[in-house]
Structures are given as C-alpha cells and as structure tokens.
Amino acid sequence: MGWFDHIANGLAGGIGWAIDHSSDIAKVVSAVSKFTGQVVTDNHKRELIPKEDVELLMSGDDNASVNKLRAGMTALDLVMSNNPITDPTGKVTTSKHNEDLLSDEPITNFNCLWLQPSQPKTLNSVAHACYADLTNLMHMSGIPTVIKPKDGKLGGLFDFGLSIAKDAFANFGSKRDLGEMSSYDTTYFVAPPDSGVACKGVLCSYPLPVDNPQNGGVVYGVMRLQHKVLDGYEPSHHFHVIKGQPKQNTIHKVMNIDVTFSSSFYTDDTETATIMNLAVDSLHKSYKSWGIKCIGSSLTYKLTISAEADADTAAVRSAVQDAVGNGQSSAIGRRQTKEDSSWQSQLPRVRMGAVSYTNV
C-alpha cells in the first residue's frame, strides 16, 4: 500500500483488496447487497448508477458474485461520493459566516477501504491507524493538518487532522459497533469555533465481513470535506527532510515507520519537529548507507528508510526508536525540572509499517 499502512486507497484498491481477502465471496456480496438495496430503490440515488449495474444488483443472479460485488461497491461509492456535506437535520452545523466563506471552496473526496477501523484507541479516543492515514491523505491533497495563529498571542496550535478523525470516525468503535450497522453510516463533522479554520464534511461508510485477523472486518468509506483557513491563521509548516542516498543499481529494502507523539503532552509542533530532526541526524551519522526521508507535522511523522536488502526489520525499528527517544531526551529533557519528569512516560510510539523491495 506504499505510503499508507492501514488503508487500500481508492475504489479500485478497495474492491481488489476485498476480493483478495474474502474466503467466502458470497458472504461479502450479501453484506454489500444489504446496503445497495437501499440505493437502487431510491429514484434520486439510482440515477447516479449505470443502468446495467442497477439491473445486475436487482437480479437474483448469484453466479456473478465477483461482478455483483464490483457493481455494488461501485454503486455505493458513486452515491456516497455525491452525498451532501451539510447535515440535513441541522444538528451538526458551522456558523453562517463560515458557510459563506466555504461556498466557493472545492470539495475534496477521500475514497478508502479502512483496514483497522476498530483497533485499540489512542490519541483521545481515535484509532491511531485512522488518524495516521487520514493525515497522510490530507498531506497528499494539500490540506493542512495543523493550523496555527499568525500572532502567537492568539493561542496555540490546532490539530486539524485529529479533530476531523475524532468526529468522523466516532462510529468506528468496536467489532460490535461495526456488526450492528444495518445501513451505510453517515457522520457529519465541522471544525470547532476558534480553531482558525472553517470546515464541514461527511463520512459515509459501511463494513465488509472479509478475512482480517487484526479486527475481524474492514470498512469502506468516502470522506468529503470543504475547508478554508481563516484570516489571522496559517497552515503549520510541514517538516520534510531527506538524508543520505542508498547505493545505486542494487536491491534495497524500503521500510515505512510511523512515529506518533502523545497529544496530551506536546502542544508545539516545532518541538516534535526538533526531536525528529535530531533523530534523523543521529540515524544518518550511524547508518551512512541508508537513504532516509521524514515528513510530517504536529503529532505524526513518517520515516521512509531505504537500507540493504538483508537489513533486519526489527533492528531498524529499534534503531529508530532509540534515535527518537534520544532526540526527545535532548530536546525536552533539558527544559524539564527535576520535579516535572512527566515527559519520561510520554515516549513517542514507533511502529513499523509497509515493507517492500526496490532496485535503486
């Protein structure tokens, strides 16, 4: 999955993953049919779906299981990708001023199969996998993950990615929550007041009963959002550094490593960026043959390391963890008093993600 560790990006990627990981394709088709039944009987929604797909989905032909799955997931994707982003009930709304500001802003869609929707929660009650990959999607789409005031007196940083994740993934709670979904779920969200950004959006999603040993299921979803950074605020700088270059014309092992800082301790993204800069420098000095890239901001960073083909994955992760820990000790420890040693229990989370091989 490359840049992403916990999602299959795009409709085609989601369909392919579901087919490849389904030991009982009929069970998955049945689950999707439960949700498509609601859209093909809705005249307005049915207009979005190709006529031949509607006919297949309404037929009783169980011999076309894979085709029916493709048609069903495609139909749901089309409907969810056109779902209004304003809550029709009026329960989740932004201010009239922000509505006016957003009226000319484009809508960004994220269409993904989320592979770890119900893993143990961290970071103020949001699954780390959902938060980490959402921030990566935002990075790639040019949407800021962190907002800061231009005038420091206005307040601190606002973690835009975390705010969206907490609200949008509220129903991604547990296996029981996913199993209880009888229709595709619609969750609306807005940015809180005084956050420095106007935003409104929606996440439409439904579960698939495929074979996933980590949580027993996956969720396909389409997130749609509009945003605009307000006057007096600006996107926070995204940390991006590259060190070293692997030897040319040889096979390399490419390892993606997520580093997540505690949201209850770090409030300044310059502090976490300082730690990561120290960590990258340390790794570069110790491992001259590695190519190292680090990108991120605020609480989440991703290291991409190109090392020798026979590099020990666990040893590389351990080296990164030591480097980040030492960076934290240098950057944070020096400003802490003996009476305040809370930083020592707030070690960043270091997790090995996707691993692949390439010929550089």
C-alpha positions in Angstrom: 0.0 0.0 0.0 3.1 2.3 -0.2 2.5 5.5 1.7 -0.5 4.0 3.6 -0.3 1.2 6.1 -3.9 0.8 7.1 -6.0 1.6 4.0 -6.5 0.5 0.4 -6.7 3.8 -1.3 -9.4 4.4 -4.0 -12.3 2.4 -5.1 -10.3 0.0 -7.3 -7.9 -0.7 -4.5 -10.7 -1.3 -2.1 -12.5 -3.7 -4.4 -9.3 -5.6 -5.2 -8.4 -5.9 -1.5 -11.9 -7.2 -0.6 -11.8 -9.8 -3.4 -8.2 -11.0 -2.5 -9.1 -11.3 1.2 -12.5 -13.0 1.0 -12.6 -16.7 1.7 -16.4 -16.6 1.3 -17.2 -14.1 -1.5 -20.9 -14.8 -1.2 -20.9 -13.5 2.4 -19.3 -10.3 1.3 -21.7 -9.9 -1.7 -24.6 -10.4 0.7 -23.3 -7.7 3.0 -22.9 -5.2 0.2 -26.3 -6.1 -1.2 -27.8 -5.1 2.1 -26.6 -1.6 1.6 -27.1 -1.4 -2.2 -30.7 -2.4 -1.8 -31.3 1.0 -0.2 -29.8 3.0 -3.0 -31.2 1.2 -6.1 -34.8 1.6 -4.7 -34.2 5.4 -4.3 -35.1 7.1 -7.5 -32.7 10.0 -7.0 -29.7 7.9 -5.9 -30.4 5.3 -8.6 -29.9 8.0 -11.3 -26.2 8.1 -10.3 -25.6 4.4 -11.1 -25.1 2.9 -14.6 -28.3 1.2 -15.7 -26.6 -2.2 -16.3 -25.3 -2.2 -12.7 -28.7 -1.4 -11.4 -30.1 -4.4 -13.3 -27.4 -6.7 -12.0 -27.8 -5.6 -8.5 -31.6 -6.1 -8.6 -31.3 -9.5 -10.2 -31.2 -12.8 -8.3 -28.1 -14.0 -10.2 -25.8 -15.4 -7.5 -23.4 -16.9 -10.1 -22.0 -13.4 -10.9 -20.7 -12.9 -7.3 -17.5 -11.0 -8.2 -19.2 -8.9 -10.8 -22.0 -8.2 -8.3 -19.5 -7.2 -5.7 -17.8 -4.8 -8.1 -21.1 -3.3 -9.2 -22.3 -3.0 -5.6 -19.2 -1.3 -4.2 -19.1 1.0 -7.3 -22.8 1.9 -6.9 -22.3 2.8 -3.2 -19.1 4.7 -4.0 -21.0 6.8 -6.5 -23.8 7.6 -4.2 -21.5 8.3 -1.2 -19.2 10.4 -3.3 -22.2 12.7 -4.1 -23.6 12.8 -0.6 -24.3 16.4 0.6 -21.7 17.5 3.1 -24.2 19.6 5.1 -26.2 17.8 7.8 -29.9 18.0 6.7 -31.1 17.7 10.3 -29.2 20.8 11.3 -27.7 19.1 14.3 -24.1 19.4 13.1 -23.6 22.9 11.6 -21.0 25.6 11.3 -21.7 29.3 11.6 -23.4 31.3 8.9 -20.2 33.3 8.4 -18.2 30.1 7.9 -20.9 28.7 5.5 -20.5 31.9 3.4 -16.6 31.5 3.4 -16.9 27.9 2.3 -19.4 28.5 -0.5 -16.7 28.8 -3.2 -14.2 26.3 -1.8 -13.8 22.9 -3.6 -14.9 19.7 -2.0 -12.2 17.0 -1.5 -13.1 13.3 -1.5 -11.2 10.5 0.1 -12.4 7.1 -1.1 -10.7 4.3 1.0 -11.1 0.9 2.5 -10.0 1.3 6.1 -8.3 -1.9 7.3 -8.0 -1.2 11.0 -11.2 0.7 12.0 -11.6 -0.9 15.4 -8.1 -1.3 16.7 -7.4 -0.2 20.3 -7.9 3.5 20.5 -5.3 6.1 21.4 -4.9 9.9 20.9 -8.0 11.0 22.7 -10.3 8.2 21.6 -9.5 7.8 17.9 -7.8 4.7 16.4 -4.2 5.5 15.6 -4.5 3.8 12.1 -7.4 6.0 11.1 -5.7 9.2 12.3 -2.3 8.5 10.8 -3.5 7.6 7.3 -6.0 10.5 7.3 -3.2 12.9 7.9 -1.3 11.3 5.1 -4.2 11.7 2.8 -4.5 15.4 3.8 -0.8 15.9 3.2 -1.0 14.5 -0.3 -4.1 16.6 -1.1 -2.6 19.8 0.1 -4.9 20.1 3.1 -3.1 21.4 6.2 -3.2 19.0 9.1 -2.2 21.7 11.7 -3.4 25.3 11.9 -1.5 28.0 13.8 -2.2 31.7 14.6 0.0 34.2 12.8 0.1 36.1 16.0 1.3 33.8 18.8 -0.8 35.7 21.3 -4.0 34.4 19.7 -3.4 30.9 21.1 -1.8 27.6 20.4 -1.8 25.1 17.5 -4.9 23.3 16.3 -4.5 19.7 15.2 -7.0 19.8 12.3 -6.4 16.2 11.3 -7.0 14.9 14.8 -10.2 17.0 15.1 -11.6 15.5 11.9 -10.6 12.0 12.9 -12.2 12.2 16.3 -15.6 13.3 14.9 -15.7 11.5 11.5 -14.6 8.1 13.0 -16.8 8.2 16.0 -18.7 5.1 14.9 -15.5 3.1 14.2 -15.6 1.9 17.8 -15.6 -1.8 18.1 -16.4 -5.1 16.4 -19.8 -4.9 18.0 -20.4 -1.4 16.6 -19.5 -2.5 13.1 -21.6 -5.6 13.3 -24.7 -3.5 14.3 -24.6 -1.3 11.2 -27.7 -2.2 9.2 -27.3 0.6 6.7 -24.3 2.7 5.4 -23.4 5.1 8.2 -23.4 8.9 7.6 -21.4 11.0 10.1 -21.2 14.8 9.7 -18.4 17.0 11.2 -17.4 20.6 11.4 -14.3 22.4 12.8 -14.9 23.8 16.3 -15.1 27.5 16.9 -11.9 29.5 17.3 -9.9 26.7 15.6 -8.6 29.0 12.9 -10.3 27.0 10.1 -13.8 26.8 8.6 -14.7 23.2 7.7 -17.6 21.0 7.1 -17.7 17.4 5.9 -19.2 14.0 6.0 -18.0 10.4 6.2 -20.2 7.7 4.6 -19.2 4.2 5.4 -20.2 0.5 5.6 -18.5 -2.6 6.9 -17.3 -5.6 4.9 -17.0 -9.1 6.5 -13.7 -10.0 4.9 -10.9 -12.0 6.5 -8.8 -9.6 8.5 -7.2 -11.3 11.6 -6.5 -7.9 13.3 -10.1 -6.9 13.8 -12.5 -9.2 12.0 -13.7 -6.7 9.5 -12.9 -3.6 7.4 -14.9 -0.5 6.5 -15.2 1.2 3.1 -15.8 4.9 3.4 -16.0 8.1 1.4 -15.0 11.2 3.3 -16.0 14.6 1.8 -14.8 17.9 3.2 -14.5 21.6 2.5 -12.1 23.8 4.4 -10.7 27.4 4.4 -8.0 28.7 6.7 -9.3 31.9 8.4 -7.7 35.4 8.5 -5.1 35.6 11.2 -4.2 31.9 10.9 -2.0 29.9 8.6 -1.1 26.2 7.9 1.7 25.0 10.2 4.9 24.2 8.5 5.2 20.5 7.4 8.5 19.0 8.5 10.3 17.4 5.5 13.9 16.3 5.4 15.9 13.9 3.3 19.3 12.5 4.4 21.7 10.1 2.6 21.3 8.1 -0.6 21.4 4.3 -1.0 23.9 2.8 -3.3 22.7 2.8 -6.9 21.8 -0.2 -9.0 21.2 -2.5 -6.1 18.2 -4.1 -4.4 17.1 -2.2 -1.3 14.6 -2.9 1.4 12.3 0.1 1.8 10.7 0.4 5.3 7.9 2.9 6.3 7.9 3.7 10.0 5.2 5.8 11.8 6.2 7.9 14.8 3.3 9.3 16.9 3.7 11.7 19.7 1.3 12.0 22.7 -1.4 14.6 22.2 -1.6 15.1 26.0 2.0 16.3 26.3 3.1 18.0 23.1 1.5 21.3 22.2 4.1 22.8 19.9 4.9 21.3 16.5 8.3 23.0 16.5 9.2 20.8 19.5 8.3 17.5 17.8 10.0 18.7 14.6 13.2 19.4 16.6 13.0 15.8 18.0 12.6 14.3 14.6 15.4 16.4 13.1 17.7 15.2 15.9 16.6 11.6 15.3 17.2 11.8 11.5 20.7 13.3 12.0 21.6 10.6 14.5 20.4 7.8 12.2 22.3 9.4 9.2 25.5 9.5 11.2 25.2 5.9 12.4 24.0 4.4 9.1 25.7 6.2 6.2 24.4 3.6 3.6 20.7 4.4 4.4 18.5 6.7 2.5 16.2 8.5 5.0 13.2 10.6 4.3 11.0 12.1 7.1 7.8 14.0 6.6 5.0 15.1 8.9 3.9 17.7 11.5 2.4 18.1 14.9 1.9 14.5 16.3 2.5 12.3 13.3 5.7 11.7 11.3 6.6 9.0 8.7 10.1 7.8 8.2 10.9 6.1 4.9 14.2 4.2 5.1 16.0 2.6 2.2 18.5 0.1 3.5 20.4 -3.0 2.4 18.2 -5.8 1.1 19.2 -8.1 4.0 18.6 -5.4 6.7 16.9 -6.7 9.8 13.4 -5.0 10.0 13.2 -5.3 13.8 16.7 -3.9 14.2 15.9 -0.9 12.0 12.7 -0.2 14.0 14.7 -0.5 17.2 17.4 2.0 15.9 14.6 4.5 15.0 13.0 4.1 18.4 16.4 4.7 20.1 17.1 7.7 17.9 13.7 9.3 18.6 14.0 8.6 22.3 17.4 10.2 22.4 16.1 13.1 20.4 13.3 13.6 22.9 15.8 13.4 25.8 17.9 16.1 24.2 15.1 18.4 23.2 12.7 18.0 26.0 14.7 16.8 29.0 16.9 19.9 29.1 13.9 22.1 29.8 12.3 20.0 32.4 12.8 20.4 36.1 13.6 17.5 38.4 10.1 18.0 39.9 8.5 17.6 36.4 9.6 14.4 34.8 6.3 13.6 33.1 8.0 13.6 29.7 9.8 10.4 30.5 6.5 8.5 30.4 5.4 10.1 27.2 7.7 8.3 24.8 6.6 8.5 21.1 5.0 5.5 19.5 7.2 3.9 16.9 5.6 1.4 14.5 7.0 -0.4 11.5 4.6 -0.2 8.6 4.8 -1.3 5.0 8.0 -3.0 3.8 8.9 -3.5 0.1 11.9 -4.1 -2.1 13.1 -1.9 -4.9 16.0 -1.6 -7.3 17.5 1.9 -7.0 
